[in-house]
Amino acid sequence: MDALSHTLIIVILFLTAGGTPSLLPFAIIGAVIVDADIVFRIVSDRSPQLYMFTHGGFAHSIVGSVVLSGLATIGILLAYLAGIIPALALTIPLALSFFVILAGALIHLGIDVLAYPGIPLGYPLSDRKITVGIFPGPSILLFITTGSSFVSWVFGRVTTPFALGFATVSIFLYLGFRTVAFLGIRARHPRGRRVPLPNPLQWIIIDEDEISFLVTRCSLIGRISTQERFEKYINTDSSETERFLALPDIRRLKFHSYITSAEKTRSEFIFSDPLREKGYFRYPPDFLRSVIPIIHGPDLIRG
């Protein structure tokens, strides 16, 4: 979900709960600071060892939220000491501001858990992404809806109550419809992973066994439109490829992928996500495959 929608949800929840107005800016900071990891990739993309420092990585874990909230609180303190933030603007204790920022960040994580492909809540214990899978991560429809409300408010076209009311209705209608669609597709396809597409009526179902993935594109109001099978291993097997799974390149690939397959040629091993390569999904857009050359001799593999 985009930062604007996260902010609006925080504002809506805050106003509904009757929160103290002086705390709201800190809750908003928490709601948006998690997505600061968008800029991390400037560094992390250059090194596979840093693959968790990308959007949807470390910052989207519970530990990462605590760290970012602490850094934000320190930043507020330094800005106050430097005179950038006037004393009248900082009317609550720093310890309280930290917990309010953290609350906003954790609410952000709770919302993102609803989206596919999920977030690594348990990192650094595990980099496995956790998701309920109700809606796709980036929602263009929701961004346009909430964004138009925000722009109209900025330019004075609508009042603040109207803008917030419109955004509230839009967000809850979106989440409600997506939840109903999720329950409907789960009833029709109880097995496999159900991956939502931007079109709320269309889904990808991923079933797997020991040797292959069966990928089905289906609709809530129609029949199965396409079905395709992808082999997990081509000219190789799990015992031969298992030694590569700890390599940073492969760990980064798996973190960004929906499924992964391995193929062995005469000169290299090719690990890839065939679903993203074939255009089933556009997000995440990077790191679609990793190639490990085969070196004949004492060092059989270079990777």
Order of alpha helices (4+ residues) and beta strands (2+ residues): alpha-alpha-alpha-alpha-alpha-beta-beta-alpha-alpha-beta-beta-beta-beta-beta-alpha-alpha-beta-beta-alpha-beta
